[in-house]
């Protein structure tokens, strides 16, 4: 089965590719000739994931899944949430987003947060399925580690030993990340369809 992941983010593709069942060929947006930015105009993670996957289905006629991920920080009322990628502005620079987050938390004692991912799959017949995953944690006082991307240098999952995602190997992160949990639901569904 040829399945498009509605992303050109090499980090995400590398995280997800080893999780998919045998017989599923994962292709990126670039692989199918999609160069435009996909729409993300919904006010929920699920809405954005569905919108992106549906866009690929509508314009390229290919089975597709898309994800949307948000970092939800308790002391900030769930922000940045659905706006995580563009928290510091439309330029979507991870360093700016992290700097803004740490600035907003500078006087907060509660640094609890969760990463949440929703994956939407549009099947070859056009039906849509959703899968979600979350991982609780806390925001570190300063960035630590060099692996990963986005907020990984400041997010320390509760289930780990105090390390941030950026201090873990890819395999360690995949073992407990929000995205891997959402993708696990997708994988289980794909296996059941065979």
N, CA, C and O atoms as a DFTB+ gen file, in Angstrom:
776 C
 N C O
     1  1       0.845      -1.185       0.000
     2  2       0.000       0.000       0.000
     3  2       0.884       1.240       0.000
     4  3       1.831       1.333       0.781
     5  1       0.578       2.184      -0.869
     6  2       1.304       3.455      -0.915
     7  2       0.494       4.471      -0.132
     8  3      -0.678       4.706      -0.425
     9  1       1.120       5.064       0.854
    10  2       0.426       5.955       1.776
    11  2       1.233       7.233       1.925
    12  3       2.426       7.191       2.225
    13  1       0.584       8.362       1.716
    14  2       1.257       9.651       1.863
    15  2       1.135      10.133       3.301
    16  3       0.065      10.070       3.907
    17  1       2.243      10.613       3.828
    18  2       2.218      11.343       5.090
    19  2       2.286      12.805       4.702
    20  3       3.245      13.232       4.059
    21  1       1.294      13.570       5.079
    22  2       1.178      14.963       4.641
    23  2       2.202      15.843       5.358
    24  3       1.854      16.693       6.177
    25  1       3.466      15.616       5.029
    26  2       4.556      16.363       5.645
    27  2       5.789      16.262       4.757
    28  3       5.949      15.309       3.995
    29  1       6.649      17.255       4.868
    30  2       7.987      17.172       4.296
    31  2       9.029      17.286       5.406
    32  3      10.218      17.463       5.143
    33  1       8.560      17.180       6.658
    34  2       9.451      17.267       7.805
    35  2      10.228      15.954       7.926
    36  3       9.669      14.924       8.301
    37  1      11.515      16.005       7.605
    38  2      12.339      14.793       7.603
    39  2      12.377      14.136       8.973
    40  3      12.429      12.910       9.066
    41  1      12.353      14.938      10.048
    42  2      12.370      14.385      11.401
    43  2      11.125      13.539      11.655
    44  3      11.215      12.432      12.186
    45  1       9.955      14.074      11.270
    46  2       8.710      13.326      11.459
    47  2       8.702      12.054      10.616
    48  3       8.301      10.990      11.089
    49  1       9.144      12.168       9.372
    50  2       9.192      10.992       8.498
    51  2      10.100       9.920       9.082
    52  3       9.758       8.738       9.052
    53  1      11.253      10.315       9.614
    54  2      12.182       9.365      10.216
    55  2      11.588       8.719      11.470
    56  3      11.848       7.547      11.747
    57  1      10.795       9.477      12.226
    58  2      10.160       8.934      13.419
    59  2       9.098       7.901      13.054
    60  3       8.983       6.862      13.704
    61  1       8.330       8.191      12.021
    62  2       7.158       7.375      11.709
    63  2       7.475       6.169      10.835
    64  3       6.883       5.106      11.023
    65  1       8.388       6.309       9.892
    66  2       8.660       5.232       8.931
    67  2       8.893       3.868       9.602
    68  3       8.299       2.883       9.163
    69  1       9.736       3.767      10.651
    70  2       9.974       2.443      11.236
    71  2       8.783       1.878      12.008
    72  3       8.780       0.696      12.354
    73  1       7.785       2.695      12.278
    74  2       6.626       2.239      13.043
    75  2       5.559       1.588      12.169
    76  3       4.708       0.855      12.672
    77  1       5.599       1.852      10.868
    78  2       4.545       1.361       9.977
    79  2       4.730      -0.119       9.654
    80  3       5.855      -0.618       9.615
    81  1       3.607      -0.822       9.421
    82  2       3.709      -2.253       9.126
    83  2       4.373      -2.515       7.781
    84  3       4.384      -1.656       6.900
    85  1       4.924      -3.712       7.641
    86  2       5.531      -4.126       6.368
    87  2       4.477      -4.037       5.277
    88  3       3.299      -4.311       5.506
    89  1       4.915      -3.654       4.096
    90  2       3.982      -3.549       2.980
    91  2       3.384      -2.165       2.803
    92  3       2.668      -1.919       1.832
    93  1       3.670      -1.252       3.736
    94  2       3.208       0.128       3.596
    95  2       4.386       0.974       3.155
    96  3       5.373       1.102       3.879
    97  1       4.281       1.553       1.965
    98  2       5.323       2.444       1.446
    99  2       4.934       3.872       1.807
   100  3       3.944       4.402       1.303
   101  1       5.717       4.484       2.679
   102  2       5.434       5.846       3.120
   103  2       6.071       6.837       2.160
   104  3       7.267       6.751       1.883
   105  1       5.279       7.781       1.649
   106  2       5.790       8.836       0.778
   107  2       5.458      10.190       1.381
   108  3       4.478      10.335       2.112
   109  1       6.280      11.171       1.067
   110  2       6.094      12.524       1.583
   111  2       5.326      13.370       0.575
   112  3       5.016      12.915      -0.526
   113  1       5.028      14.585       0.959
   114  2       4.384      15.523       0.038
   115  2       5.269      15.770      -1.180
   116  3       4.772      15.824      -2.305
   117  1       6.571      15.921      -0.966
   118  2       7.486      16.150      -2.090
   119  2       7.461      14.966      -3.051
   120  3       7.538      15.146      -4.267
   121  1       7.355      13.759      -2.504
   122  2       7.337      12.556      -3.345
   123  2       6.149      12.528      -4.300
   124  3       6.235      11.943      -5.379
   125  1       5.023      13.165      -3.905
   126  2       3.842      13.164      -4.780
   127  2       3.726      14.465      -5.572
   128  3       2.742      14.684      -6.279
   129  1       4.739      15.328      -5.450
   130  2       4.753      16.573      -6.213
   131  2       3.982      17.712      -5.586
   132  3       3.684      18.701      -6.255
   133  1       3.653      17.589      -4.312
   134  2       2.922      18.653      -3.609
   135  2       3.929      19.616      -2.993
   136  3       4.615      19.273      -2.030
   137  1       4.015      20.819      -3.549
   138  2       4.967      21.820      -3.073
   139  2       4.323      22.917      -2.228
   140  3       5.023      23.659      -1.540
   141  1       3.006      23.024      -2.275
   142  2       2.332      24.106      -1.568
   143  2       2.177      23.793      -0.077
   144  3       2.168      22.634       0.338
   145  1       2.056      24.850       0.705
   146  2       1.762      24.685       2.129
   147  2       0.323      24.207       2.258
   148  3      -0.580      24.753       1.624
   149  1       0.118      23.193       3.076
   150  2      -1.229      22.681       3.283
   151  2      -1.991      23.598       4.227
   152  3      -1.395      24.198       5.122
   153  1      -3.300      23.714       4.038
   154  2      -4.080      24.593       4.908
   155  2      -4.146      24.054       6.331
   156  3      -4.301      22.853       6.551
   157  1      -4.027      24.961       7.286
   158  2      -4.190      24.656       8.710
   159  2      -4.966      25.814       9.320
   160  3      -4.407      26.634      10.048
   161  1      -6.253      25.873       9.016
   162  2      -7.053      27.023       9.448
   163  2      -8.084      26.654      10.508
   164  3      -8.918      27.482      10.875
   165  1      -8.033      25.432      10.996
   166  2      -8.998      24.998      11.999
   167  2      -8.531      25.406      13.398
   168  3      -7.364      25.745      13.597
   169  1      -9.451      25.368      14.361
   170  2      -9.090      25.787      15.718
   171  2      -8.857      24.607      16.661
   172  3      -8.799      24.786      17.878
   173  1      -8.724      23.404      16.103
   174  2      -8.381      22.226      16.900
   175  2      -7.319      21.413      16.174
   176  3      -7.159      21.519      14.958
   177  1      -6.597      20.600      16.938
   178  2      -5.601      19.716      16.338
   179  2      -6.268      18.739      15.383
   180  3      -5.773      18.512      14.279
   181  1      -7.390      18.157      15.802
   182  2      -8.110      17.197      14.956
   183  2      -8.577      17.863      13.665
   184  3      -8.480      17.273      12.589
   185  1      -9.079      19.079      13.771
   186  2      -9.550      19.800      12.590
   187  2      -8.434      20.047      11.593
   188  3      -8.625      19.872      10.390
   189  1      -7.264      20.455      12.085
   190  2      -6.123      20.691      11.192
   191  2      -5.630      19.402      10.550
   192  3      -5.315      19.382       9.360
   193  1      -5.560      18.323      11.331
   194  2      -5.104      17.042      10.779
   195  2      -6.048      16.579       9.670
   196  3      -5.598      16.160       8.604
   197  1      -7.353      16.654       9.922
   198  2      -8.338      16.262       8.901
   199  2      -8.213      17.136       7.667
   200  3      -8.247      16.634       6.543
   201  1      -8.069      18.449       7.867
   202  2      -8.005      19.388       6.747
   203  2      -6.811      19.088       5.841
   204  3      -6.945      19.116       4.617
   205  1      -5.658      18.804       6.422
   206  2      -4.464      18.519       5.626
   207  2      -4.594      17.199       4.867
   208  3      -4.279      17.127       3.679
   209  1      -5.056      16.161       5.553
   210  2      -5.204      14.856       4.898
   211  2      -6.247      14.930       3.786
   212  3      -6.070      14.337       2.722
   213  1      -7.329      15.654       4.033
   214  2      -8.389      15.776       3.034
   215  2      -7.899      16.553       1.815
   216  3      -8.288      16.250       0.686
   217  1      -7.049      17.550       2.040
   218  2      -6.499      18.337       0.945
   219  2      -5.713      17.429      -0.019
   220  3      -5.862      17.524      -1.237
   221  1      -4.879      16.552       0.548
   222  2      -4.092      15.639      -0.297
   223  2      -5.025      14.692      -1.049
   224  3      -4.833      14.447      -2.240
   225  1      -6.022      14.165      -0.367
   226  2      -6.982      13.264      -1.026
   227  2      -7.709      13.997      -2.157
   228  3      -7.839      13.470      -3.262
   229  1      -8.175      15.203      -1.878
   230  2      -8.950      15.965      -2.874
   231  2      -8.107      16.351      -4.091
   232  3      -8.604      16.315      -5.217
   233  1      -6.829      16.723      -3.880
   234  2      -6.003      17.235      -4.967
   235  2      -5.083      16.208      -5.629
   236  3      -4.639      16.410      -6.760
   237  1      -4.795      15.107      -4.929
   238  2      -3.854      14.120      -5.460
   239  2      -4.449      12.710      -5.530
   240  3      -3.833      11.797      -6.080
   241  1      -5.647      12.539      -4.969
   242  2      -6.337      11.255      -5.024
   243  2      -5.583      10.118      -4.367
   244  3      -5.678       8.968      -4.796
   245  1      -4.828      10.444      -3.317
   246  2      -3.996       9.435      -2.678
   247  2      -4.388       9.260      -1.218
   248  3      -4.671      10.233      -0.519
   249  1      -4.401       7.998      -0.763
   250  2      -4.600       7.736       0.662
   251  2      -3.533       8.504       1.433
   252  3      -2.364       8.522       1.047
   253  1      -3.942       9.130       2.510
   254  2      -3.040      10.057       3.185
   255  2      -3.361      10.123       4.672
   256  3      -4.513       9.985       5.083
   257  1      -2.331      10.333       5.460
   258  2      -2.578      10.700       6.845
   259  2      -1.787      11.967       7.159
   260  3      -0.715      12.216       6.607
   261  1      -2.349      12.738       8.049
   262  2      -1.721      13.989       8.472
   263  2      -1.801      14.053       9.982
   264  3      -2.693      13.469      10.597
   265  1      -0.869      14.763      10.568
   266  2      -0.918      14.936      12.015
   267  2      -0.912      16.417      12.340
   268  3      -0.480      17.252      11.545
   269  1      -1.395      16.710      13.511
   270  2      -1.195      18.037      14.078
   271  2      -0.876      17.813      15.539
   272  3      -1.516      17.011      16.219
   273  1       0.112      18.527      16.003
   274  2       0.605      18.354      17.358
   275  2       0.589      19.690      18.072
   276  3       0.893      20.729      17.486
   277  1       0.233      19.649      19.334
   278  2       0.256      20.856      20.136
   279  2       0.896      20.598      21.485
   280  3       0.712      19.542      22.090
   281  1       1.642      21.572      21.940
   282  2       2.171      21.564      23.301
   283  2       1.186      22.358      24.144
   284  3       0.938      23.533      23.875
   285  1       0.630      21.723      25.156
   286  2      -0.387      22.358      25.994
   287  2       0.180      22.555      27.393
   288  3       0.394      21.590      28.127
   289  1       0.423      23.815      27.757
   290  2       1.087      24.161      29.020
   291  2       0.031      24.619      30.020
   292  3      -0.725      25.554      29.757
   293  1      -0.010      23.955      31.160
   294  2      -1.054      24.198      32.159
   295  2      -1.095      25.655      32.607
   296  3      -2.161      26.270      32.612
   297  1       0.052      26.210      32.982
   298  2       0.089      27.580      33.513
   299  2      -0.281      28.635      32.477
   300  3      -0.557      29.782      32.826
   301  1      -0.286      28.248      31.203
   302  2      -0.636      29.177      30.124
   303  2      -2.031      28.877      29.574
   304  3      -2.363      29.287      28.462
   305  1      -2.839      28.167      30.347
   306  2      -4.203      27.884      29.933
   307  2      -4.293      26.992      28.699
   308  3      -5.247      27.086      27.927
   309  1      -3.292      26.124      28.514
   310  2      -3.291      25.219      27.365
   311  2      -2.552      25.745      26.154
   312  3      -2.449      25.045      25.146
   313  1      -2.035      26.962      26.228
   314  2      -1.232      27.494      25.116
   315  2       0.132      26.819      25.114
   316  3       0.564      26.306      26.147
   317  1       0.811      26.809      23.989
   318  2       0.410      27.344      22.692
   319  2      -0.597      26.487      21.932
   320  3      -1.223      26.975      20.990
   321  1      -0.771      25.205      22.321
   322  2      -1.820      24.370      21.740
   323  2      -1.764      24.273      20.232
   324  3      -0.726      23.956      19.652
   325  1      -2.902      24.553      19.600
   326  2      -3.007      24.414      18.146
   327  2      -2.083      25.394      17.410
   328  3      -1.815      25.228      16.221
   329  1      -1.608      26.404      18.120
   330  2      -0.712      27.403      17.508
   331  2       0.760      27.140      17.821
   332  3       1.587      28.037      17.656
   333  1       1.105      25.940      18.266
   334  2       2.474      25.635      18.702
   335  2       3.534      25.941      17.650
   336  3       4.580      26.500      17.981
   337  1       3.289      25.591      16.403
   338  2       4.298      25.782      15.351
   339  2       4.542      27.252      15.045
   340  3       5.639      27.625      14.632
   341  1       3.537      28.080      15.242
   342  2       3.668      29.512      14.928
   343  2       3.438      30.384      16.167
   344  3       2.929      31.500      16.067
   345  1       3.817      29.865      17.316
   346  2       3.614      30.549      18.593
   347  2       4.283      31.921      18.616
   348  3       3.704      32.884      19.117
   349  1       5.490      32.014      18.080
   350  2       6.229      33.272      18.080
   351  2       6.081      34.031      16.764
   352  3       6.739      35.051      16.559
   353  1       5.223      33.540      15.872
   354  2       5.013      34.248      14.610
   355  2       4.962      33.309      13.422
   356  3       5.267      32.123      13.540
   357  1       4.570      33.852      12.266
   358  2       4.376      33.032      11.074
   359  2       5.659      32.434      10.503
   360  3       5.585      31.545       9.655
   361  1       6.821      32.889      10.937
   362  2       8.081      32.350      10.436
   363  2       8.325      30.920      10.939
   364  3       9.180      30.222      10.395
   365  1       7.594      30.474      11.962
   366  2       7.644      29.090      12.459
   367  2       9.049      28.643      12.844
   368  3       9.445      27.524      12.516
   369  1       9.798      29.476      13.520
   370  2      11.144      29.107      13.940
   371  2      11.118      28.508      15.337
   372  3      10.646      29.137      16.284
   373  1      11.629      27.287      15.459
   374  2      11.593      26.574      16.736
   375  2      12.291      27.361      17.837
   376  3      11.800      27.420      18.964
   377  1      13.432      27.966      17.518
   378  2      14.175      28.711      18.541
   379  2      13.353      29.874      19.078
   380  3      13.363      30.140      20.280
   381  1      12.639      30.567      18.194
   382  2      11.790      31.686      18.626
   383  2      10.633      31.187      19.487
   384  3      10.290      31.802      20.497
   385  1      10.031      30.064      19.079
   386  2       8.920      29.505      19.846
   387  2       9.353      29.105      21.248
   388  3       8.654      29.380      22.223
   389  1      10.513      28.453      21.346
   390  2      11.036      28.031      22.644
   391  2      11.354      29.252      23.499
   392  3      11.035      29.280      24.688
   393  1      11.974      30.251      22.904
   394  2      12.318      31.473      23.653
   395  2      11.056      32.149      24.187
   396  3      11.030      32.591      25.336
   397  1      10.019      32.231      23.368
   398  2       8.769      32.855      23.820
   399  2       8.146      32.039      24.952
   400  3       7.677      32.600      25.942
   401  1       8.143      30.711      24.801
   402  2       7.571      29.848      25.837
   403  2       8.291      30.045      27.167
   404  3       7.649      30.217      28.204
   405  1       9.613      30.020      27.139
   406  2      10.378      30.200      28.377
   407  2      10.148      31.587      28.972
   408  3      10.102      31.742      30.192
   409  1      10.007      32.589      28.117
   410  2       9.705      33.939      28.595
   411  2       8.339      33.978      29.285
   412  3       8.198      34.571      30.355
   413  1       7.344      33.350      28.676
   414  2       5.990      33.345      29.248
   415  2       5.945      32.589      30.580
   416  3       5.105      32.885      31.429
   417  1       6.833      31.627      30.767
   418  2       6.844      30.829      31.998
   419  2       7.824      31.347      33.049
   420  3       7.987      30.726      34.099
   421  1       8.470      32.467      32.780
   422  2       9.557      32.916      33.650
   423  2       9.137      33.085      35.105
   424  3       9.960      32.854      35.991
   425  1       7.897      33.477      35.396
   426  2       7.443      33.689      36.773
   427  2       6.467      32.609      37.241
   428  3       5.825      32.769      38.280
   429  1       6.349      31.531      36.503
   430  2       5.373      30.492      36.829
   431  2       6.046      29.333      37.564
   432  3       7.110      28.860      37.163
   433  1       5.417      28.891      38.634
   434  2       5.961      27.741      39.363
   435  2       5.459      26.425      38.775
   436  3       6.155      25.411      38.835
   437  1       4.254      26.437      38.209
   438  2       3.705      25.231      37.595
   439  2       4.226      25.137      36.167
   440  3       3.871      25.948      35.312
   441  1       5.063      24.149      35.919
   442  2       5.644      23.977      34.586
   443  2       5.132      22.706      33.911
   444  3       5.732      22.210      32.957
   445  1       4.002      22.184      34.427
   446  2       3.438      20.971      33.838
   447  2       2.857      21.265      32.462
   448  3       2.368      22.362      32.193
   449  1       2.924      20.256      31.600
   450  2       2.476      20.409      30.220
   451  2       2.201      19.025      29.651
   452  3       2.529      18.012      30.268
   453  1       1.602      18.991      28.481
   454  2       1.499      17.748      27.740
   455  2       1.659      18.043      26.261
   456  3       1.269      19.100      25.765
   457  1       2.243      17.077      25.579
   458  2       2.276      17.088      24.124
   459  2       1.116      16.215      23.670
   460  3       0.922      15.118      24.193
   461  1       0.350      16.690      22.707
   462  2      -0.776      15.922      22.185
   463  2      -0.735      15.933      20.666
   464  3      -0.509      16.975      20.051
   465  1      -0.957      14.766      20.063
   466  2      -0.983      14.616      18.611
   467  2      -2.295      13.970      18.191
   468  3      -2.780      13.040      18.834
   469  1      -2.855      14.472      17.114
   470  2      -3.992      13.825      16.466
   471  2      -3.571      13.491      15.043
   472  3      -3.049      14.346      14.326
   473  1      -3.799      12.245      14.635
   474  2      -3.532      11.778      13.279
   475  2      -4.872      11.514      12.610
   476  3      -5.729      10.826      13.165
   477  1      -5.046      12.065      11.415
   478  2      -6.244      11.797      10.608
   479  2      -5.813      11.032       9.365
   480  3      -4.868      11.423       8.679
   481  1      -6.510       9.943       9.082
   482  2      -6.245       9.103       7.917
   483  2      -7.430       9.182       6.967
   484  3      -8.570       8.938       7.362
   485  1      -7.154       9.524       5.712
   486  2      -8.166       9.433       4.659
   487  2      -7.799       8.205       3.835
   488  3      -6.749       8.167       3.194
   489  1      -8.675       7.202       3.859
   490  2      -8.431       5.939       3.164
   491  2      -8.665       6.075       1.664
   492  3      -9.202       7.080       1.199
   493  1      -8.252       5.042       0.901
   494  2      -8.441       5.098      -0.550
   495  2      -9.896       5.323      -0.980
   496  3     -10.147       5.876      -2.051
   497  1     -10.853       4.896      -0.146
   498  2     -12.269       5.118      -0.491
   499  2     -12.804       6.446       0.033
   500  3     -13.987       6.743      -0.129
   501  1     -11.933       7.257       0.669
   502  2     -12.342       8.580       1.140
   503  2     -12.834       8.630       2.574
   504  3     -13.101       9.718       3.085
   505  1     -12.964       7.485       3.247
   506  2     -13.395       7.522       4.644
   507  2     -12.267       8.041       5.529
   508  3     -11.087       7.879       5.219
   509  1     -12.655       8.667       6.636
   510  2     -11.692       9.320       7.527
   511  2     -11.717       8.650       8.900
   512  3     -12.780       8.346       9.440
   513  1     -10.530       8.430       9.448
   514  2     -10.377       7.883      10.802
   515  2      -9.378       8.757      11.553
   516  3      -8.458       9.315      10.956
   517  1      -9.567       8.871      12.868
   518  2      -8.672       9.681      13.690
   519  2      -8.071       8.853      14.819
   520  3      -8.698       7.928      15.338
   521  1      -6.847       9.205      15.185
   522  2      -6.122       8.523      16.248
   523  2      -5.400       9.606      17.062
   524  3      -4.866      10.558      16.492
   525  1      -5.385       9.459      18.387
   526  2      -4.781      10.489      19.231
   527  2      -3.773       9.870      20.192
   528  3      -3.868       8.696      20.551
   529  1      -2.814      10.683      20.593
   530  2      -1.825      10.262      21.581
   531  2      -1.365      11.465      22.381
   532  3      -1.297      12.578      21.859
   533  1      -1.051      11.242      23.642
   534  2      -0.585      12.338      24.497
   535  2       0.479      11.806      25.442
   536  3       0.499      10.621      25.776
   537  1       1.359      12.696      25.866
   538  2       2.368      12.355      26.861
   539  2       2.514      13.548      27.813
   540  3       2.773      14.670      27.377
   541  1       2.343      13.294      29.130
   542  2       2.505      14.374      30.102
   543  2       3.980      14.633      30.396
   544  3       4.831      13.765      30.202
   545  1       4.258      15.835      30.863
   546  2       5.624      16.183      31.216
   547  2       5.693      17.556      31.840
   548  3       4.717      18.072      32.385
   549  1       6.871      18.129      31.744
   550  2       7.060      19.481      32.275
   551  2       8.057      20.228      31.397
   552  3       8.846      19.633      30.664
   553  1       7.994      21.547      31.498
   554  2       8.888      22.407      30.720
   555  2      10.128      22.706      31.568
   556  3      10.022      23.184      32.698
   557  1      11.286      22.420      31.012
   558  2      12.538      22.667      31.728
   559  2      12.815      24.173      31.801
   560  3      12.215      24.968      31.078
   561  1      13.724      24.534      32.678
   562  2      14.070      25.948      32.861
   563  2      14.842      26.500      31.668
   564  3      14.775      27.694      31.374
   565  1      15.573      25.625      30.984
   566  2      16.350      26.034      29.818
   567  2      16.471      24.862      28.861
   568  3      16.305      23.713      29.273
   569  1      16.759      25.130      27.582
   570  2      16.893      24.045      26.608
   571  2      18.054      23.119      26.966
   572  3      19.115      23.559      27.409
   573  1      17.813      21.806      26.757
   574  2      18.846      20.796      26.996
   575  2      18.767      19.749      25.897
   576  3      17.682      19.282      25.549
   577  1      19.931      19.382      25.348
   578  2      19.993      18.334      24.350
   579  2      20.070      18.860      22.929
   580  3      19.772      20.024      22.661
   581  1      20.474      17.988      22.031
   582  2      20.675      18.396      20.636
   583  2      19.885      17.555      19.643
   584  3      19.953      17.805      18.439
   585  1      19.145      16.574      20.114
   586  2      18.343      15.740      19.213
   587  2      16.950      16.327      19.070
   588  3      16.583      17.281      19.754
   589  1      16.179      15.730      18.158
   590  2      14.788      16.140      18.023
   591  2      14.622      17.472      17.335
   592  3      15.515      17.943      16.631
   593  1      13.461      18.077      17.546
   594  2      13.121      19.326      16.885
   595  2      12.016      20.016      17.674
   596  3      11.478      19.455      18.629
   597  1      11.686      21.222      17.270
   598  2      10.601      21.954      17.924
   599  2      10.877      22.224      19.390
   600  3      11.922      22.765      19.752
   601  1       9.920      21.838      20.231
   602  2      10.022      22.071      21.676
   603  2      10.770      20.952      22.403
   604  3      10.845      20.968      23.632
   605  1      11.320      19.986      21.674
   606  2      11.991      18.848      22.309
   607  2      13.056      19.252      23.332
   608  3      13.184      18.567      24.347
   609  1      13.832      20.330      23.122
   610  2      14.861      20.677      24.104
   611  2      14.323      21.163      25.456
   612  3      15.078      21.230      26.426
   613  1      13.028      21.504      25.533
   614  2      12.494      21.995      26.813
   615  2      11.374      21.123      27.375
   616  3      10.830      21.430      28.436
   617  1      11.021      20.037      26.677
   618  2       9.944      19.172      27.178
   619  2      10.533      17.895      27.762
   620  3      11.161      17.108      27.054
   621  1      10.323      17.696      29.071
   622  2      10.800      16.501      29.768
   623  2       9.589      15.636      30.123
   624  3       8.818      15.996      31.012
   625  1       9.413      14.503      29.444
   626  2       8.260      13.652      29.719
   627  2       8.296      13.068      31.127
   628  3       9.359      12.694      31.623
   629  1       7.149      12.991      31.758
   630  2       7.029      12.460      33.115
   631  2       7.562      11.040      33.208
   632  3       8.166      10.673      34.216
   633  1       7.351      10.239      32.178
   634  2       7.717       8.822      32.200
   635  2       9.204       8.585      32.000
   636  3       9.659       7.444      32.078
   637  1       9.964       9.632      31.746
   638  2      11.411       9.480      31.544
   639  2      12.131       9.798      32.853
   640  3      11.503       9.926      33.903
   641  1      13.423       9.920      32.778
   642  2      14.260      10.122      33.966
   643  2      14.699      11.573      34.118
   644  3      15.808      11.839      34.581
   645  1      13.844      12.509      33.737
   646  2      14.178      13.919      33.843
   647  2      14.790      14.505      32.592
   648  3      14.943      15.722      32.490
   649  1      15.146      13.654      31.630
   650  2      15.717      14.147      30.380
   651  2      14.628      14.740      29.495
   652  3      13.464      14.342      29.555
   653  1      15.036      15.701      28.673
   654  2      14.127      16.233      27.661
   655  2      14.122      15.284      26.464
   656  3      14.986      14.417      26.334
   657  1      13.128      15.467      25.592
   658  2      13.106      14.676      24.358
   659  2      14.405      14.866      23.572
   660  3      14.882      13.931      22.929
   661  1      14.974      16.067      23.619
   662  2      16.193      16.355      22.851
   663  2      17.426      15.678      23.431
   664  3      18.470      15.643      22.780
   665  1      17.325      15.139      24.647
   666  2      18.439      14.411      25.260
   667  2      18.307      12.906      25.050
   668  3      19.134      12.138      25.541
   669  1      17.270      12.477      24.320
   670  2      17.022      11.057      24.094
   671  2      17.423      10.656      22.688
   672  3      17.523      11.488      21.787
   673  1      17.652       9.355      22.520
   674  2      17.834       8.836      21.171
   675  2      16.461       8.806      20.500
   676  3      15.433       8.896      21.171
   677  1      16.451       8.679      19.191
   678  2      15.191       8.593      18.468
   679  2      14.374       7.392      18.947
   680  3      13.155       7.488      19.091
   681  1      15.038       6.270      19.192
   682  2      14.332       5.078      19.664
   683  2      13.702       5.317      21.035
   684  3      12.572       4.896      21.280
   685  1      14.428       5.988      21.925
   686  2      13.872       6.287      23.251
   687  2      12.660       7.204      23.142
   688  3      11.641       6.979      23.796
   689  1      12.776       8.239      22.312
   690  2      11.662       9.160      22.136
   691  2      10.459       8.434      21.527
   692  3       9.329       8.609      21.982
   693  1      10.706       7.625      20.505
   694  2       9.613       6.884      19.871
   695  2       8.914       5.945      20.848
   696  3       7.735       5.635      20.678
   697  1       9.635       5.493      21.871
   698  2       9.052       4.580      22.844
   699  2       7.972       5.190      23.696
   700  3       7.169       4.470      24.289
   701  1       7.937       6.524      23.772
   702  2       6.932       7.130      24.641
   703  2       6.333       8.433      24.120
   704  3       5.579       9.084      24.843
   705  1       6.640       8.828      22.909
   706  2       6.166      10.140      22.439
   707  2       4.683      10.134      22.085
   708  3       4.095       9.096      21.783
   709  1       4.112      11.308      22.133
   710  2       2.727      11.565      21.747
   711  2       2.474      11.121      20.315
   712  3       1.450      10.504      20.020
   713  1       3.415      11.439      19.421
   714  2       3.233      11.078      18.012
   715  2       3.264       9.567      17.834
   716  3       2.461       9.012      17.084
   717  1       4.195       8.893      18.527
   718  2       4.262       7.436      18.384
   719  2       2.999       6.786      18.936
   720  3       2.575       5.749      18.427
   721  1       2.397       7.362      19.950
   722  2       1.152       6.809      20.502
   723  2      -0.003       6.988      19.524
   724  3      -0.815       6.080      19.351
   725  1      -0.081       8.142      18.891
   726  2      -1.131       8.350      17.882
   727  2      -0.893       7.445      16.679
   728  3      -1.830       6.855      16.140
   729  1       0.379       7.340      16.261
   730  2       0.705       6.494      15.114
   731  2       0.459       5.020      15.449
   732  3       0.121       4.240      14.558
   733  1       0.623       4.625      16.717
   734  2       0.336       3.241      17.114
   735  2      -1.125       2.903      16.829
   736  3      -1.434       1.792      16.396
   737  1      -2.020       3.854      17.070
   738  2      -3.432       3.644      16.732
   739  2      -3.626       3.494      15.236
   740  3      -4.394       2.644      14.785
   741  1      -2.928       4.322      14.462
   742  2      -2.978       4.233      13.000
   743  2      -2.449       2.878      12.527
   744  3      -3.068       2.227      11.686
   745  1      -1.302       2.456      13.068
   746  2      -0.687       1.191      12.675
   747  2      -1.606       0.015      12.990
   748  3      -1.778      -0.882      12.165
   749  1      -2.197       0.022      14.191
   750  2      -3.120      -1.055      14.566
   751  2      -4.289      -1.109      13.601
   752  3      -4.743      -2.187      13.216
   753  1      -4.768       0.055      13.217
   754  2      -5.887       0.106      12.258
   755  2      -5.452      -0.440      10.904
   756  3      -6.178      -1.229      10.299
   757  1      -4.277      -0.034      10.416
   758  2      -3.789      -0.502       9.108
   759  2      -3.590      -2.020       9.107
   760  3      -3.885      -2.688       8.116
   761  1      -3.089      -2.558      10.222
   762  2      -2.907      -4.014      10.340
   763  2      -4.265      -4.727      10.296
   764  3      -4.393      -5.787       9.684
   765  1      -5.261      -4.149      10.937
   766  2      -6.593      -4.783      10.970
   767  2      -7.279      -4.763       9.621
   768  3      -8.180      -5.560       9.363
   769  1      -6.851      -3.846       8.755
   770  2      -7.457      -3.719       7.430
   771  2      -6.860      -4.698       6.425
   772  3      -7.417      -4.886       5.343
   773  1      -5.740      -5.321       6.766
   774  2      -5.063      -6.229       5.815
   775  2      -5.766      -7.554       5.741
   776  3      -5.341      -8.438       4.997
